[in-house]
Amino acid sequence: MLAHVTEDALKTTQRRRTWLFLCVGVILGFAGASLRGPELVSLLFKPLQDSFSCSSSVNLALRQFVRLQLTCAVLGGFAALLTLFFWRRYMRRRAEAKLGRNAPS
């Protein structure tokens, strides 16, 4: 009974940690895109095409900026999940090595 409760608690903790890492990665990606967005959009931006109205150019720049933010948010979430995967793998191997070293002969 106790093992079942512990197993459920461990699954819940791992699920929460996964969601936490994903959310933090998305937030960091979004913030990074917001901080460096104007520089990155300027690499893709074309000079003004209309001499009388710049609304089409501004709309294009805003669309590119929003796409950049969403892309960086997704990439940030993916990078955070990848980091969490390798961190868990490292900790599992470390725990197994400790158990193997401390096992009674």
Buried (B, 14 or more C-beta within 10 A) or exposed (E): EEEEEEEEEEEEEEEEEBEEBBEBBBBBBBBBBBEEBEEBBEEEBEEEEEEEEEEEBEEBBEEBBEEBBBEBBBBBBBBBBEEBEEEEEEEEEEEEEEEEEEEEE
